Amino acid sequence: MVLIISGLTASIAPTGLLDYSYRMTEKAMKIAVTSDHAGFFLKKEILHKLSVKQYPVLDLGTDGPEPVDYPDYAVAIGESIRSKQADRGIFICGSGVGGSIAANKIPDVRAGLCHDTYSAHQSVEHDDINVLVLGARVIGPELAMELVNAFLEARFTGEERHVRRLEKVKEIETKYCKK
């Protein structure tokens, strides 16, 4: 007999007792998290909560509240997605706007600035975003975690209309962006 417990499997040992050697039923999603100075403290809270949920996390900095330039961290998160070091990314800056603009300049990165839960899951389901951008000066930590959870739990639907639209986005990227 096999039990499914919150995405984990366990089997009943011959003794009739639950075998506690759990294994993941699907590959654990690797999450890259980064911020500029304005998002540093919110990033720390998000990293803590992700570690409690046992997500494999890659912290790409910044490492303190001293002023830094958000484009440098957009590159870091974009490269982690492109190189497949991470499956998804979370980028936190002051408003989220600059981070979103910069991250979207990187081929294969689809960054979405979300400040509501509908957008956080719908943008994955329809637009297949792989980077969630948050504005630390716009939202608080509780809403930020709701958005992170919605983003991480959502899956691309793969519906024909969404695939068709994403192909058009890729055509725009190919035509107008230098690789």
C-alpha positions in Angstrom: 0.0 0.0 0.0 1.3 3.5 -0.9 0.1 6.7 0.8 0.3 10.1 -0.8 0.9 12.7 1.8 1.2 16.3 0.6 3.2 15.4 -2.5 5.3 12.8 -0.7 5.0 9.0 -0.9 5.3 6.5 1.9 4.8 2.8 1.9 3.6 0.4 4.5 6.5 -1.8 5.6 6.0 -5.6 5.9 5.6 -5.1 9.6 2.5 -3.1 8.9 4.1 0.2 10.1 4.5 3.3 8.0 7.9 3.4 6.4 9.2 6.9 7.0 11.7 6.9 4.1 9.7 9.4 2.1 10.6 10.4 -1.4 9.4 13.3 -3.5 6.8 12.3 -6.1 7.9 15.1 -8.4 11.1 17.0 -8.8 11.5 19.6 -6.2 11.3 23.1 -7.7 14.5 25.1 -7.2 13.8 28.8 -6.4 16.3 31.6 -6.9 15.6 34.7 -4.8 17.3 38.1 -5.2 16.7 41.7 -4.3 18.2 45.1 -4.4 18.7 47.1 -1.2 15.0 48.2 -1.0 13.9 44.5 -1.1 16.5 43.2 1.2 14.5 42.8 4.4 11.5 41.3 2.6 13.8 38.9 0.8 15.1 37.7 4.2 11.5 36.9 5.3 10.7 35.1 2.1 13.9 33.1 2.2 13.0 32.0 5.8 9.5 31.0 4.9 10.6 29.1 1.8 13.2 27.2 3.8 10.5 26.2 6.4 8.5 24.9 3.4 11.7 23.0 2.4 12.1 24.5 -1.1 15.6 24.3 -2.4 16.6 28.0 -2.5 19.4 29.8 -4.2 20.0 33.3 -2.6 21.5 35.6 -5.2 22.0 38.6 -2.9 22.1 41.4 -2.1 23.5 40.7 1.3 22.6 43.9 3.1 20.6 47.2 2.9 23.4 49.2 1.4 22.4 50.8 -1.9 23.0 48.6 -5.0 21.8 48.7 -8.6 18.7 46.6 -9.4 19.8 45.7 -13.0 22.8 43.7 -11.6 20.3 41.5 -9.6 18.0 41.2 -12.6 20.9 39.7 -14.5 21.7 37.3 -11.6 18.1 36.0 -11.5 17.9 35.8 -15.3 21.1 33.9 -15.6 20.0 31.4 -12.9 16.8 30.8 -14.9 18.6 30.5 -18.3 21.2 28.2 -16.9 18.6 26.0 -15.2 20.2 26.6 -11.8 16.7 27.5 -10.8 13.2 26.6 -12.1 11.6 29.8 -10.9 12.8 33.1 -9.5 11.6 35.8 -7.1 13.0 39.3 -7.5 12.2 42.0 -4.9 13.0 45.7 -5.4 11.4 48.9 -4.2 8.4 49.2 -6.6 9.0 46.1 -8.7 8.9 48.1 -11.9 12.6 48.6 -12.5 13.3 44.9 -11.7 10.5 43.8 -14.0 11.8 45.9 -16.9 15.4 44.8 -16.4 14.6 41.1 -16.0 12.4 41.1 -19.1 15.4 42.2 -21.2 17.0 38.8 -20.7 16.0 36.2 -23.3 13.9 33.3 -22.0 13.0 35.2 -18.8 9.3 36.1 -18.4 9.1 38.3 -15.3 5.7 39.4 -14.0 5.2 42.2 -11.5 2.4 41.0 -9.2 0.8 42.7 -6.3 -2.4 40.6 -6.1 -2.9 36.8 -5.9 -4.9 36.5 -9.1 -2.1 37.9 -11.1 0.5 35.8 -9.3 -1.2 32.5 -10.3 -2.8 33.6 -13.6 0.5 34.9 -15.0 2.0 31.4 -14.6 -1.1 29.6 -15.9 -1.5 31.8 -19.0 1.8 33.5 -19.6 4.2 30.9 -18.1 6.2 33.5 -16.1 9.3 32.1 -14.5 10.2 35.2 -12.3 7.8 36.8 -9.8 8.7 40.5 -9.2 7.5 42.1 -6.0 7.7 45.7 -4.8 8.8 45.8 -1.2 7.6 49.4 -0.8 4.2 48.5 -2.2 3.2 45.3 -0.3 3.8 43.9 3.1 5.3 40.5 4.1 2.0 38.7 4.5 0.7 39.6 1.1 4.2 38.9 -0.3 4.0 35.3 0.9 0.5 34.9 -0.4 1.8 36.0 -3.8 4.9 33.7 -3.6 2.6 30.7 -2.7 0.2 31.4 -5.6 3.2 31.8 -8.0 4.9 28.6 -6.8 1.7 26.5 -6.7 0.5 27.5 -10.2 1.3 25.6 -13.4 1.2 26.6 -17.0 -2.0 25.3 -18.6 -0.5 24.5 -21.9 -3.7 25.5 -23.6 -3.3 26.1 -27.4 -4.3 29.8 -27.2 -1.6 30.4 -24.5 1.0 28.5 -26.3 0.2 30.4 -29.5 0.5 33.7 -27.7 3.8 32.7 -26.1 5.2 31.8 -29.5 4.4 35.3 -30.7 6.2 36.7 -27.7 9.2 34.6 -28.6 9.1 35.9 -32.1 9.1 39.5 -30.8 12.1 38.6 -28.6 14.0 37.0 -31.5 13.2 40.0 -33.8 14.0 42.8 -31.5 16.5 41.5 -28.9 20.1 40.8 -29.5 21.2 37.4 -28.2 
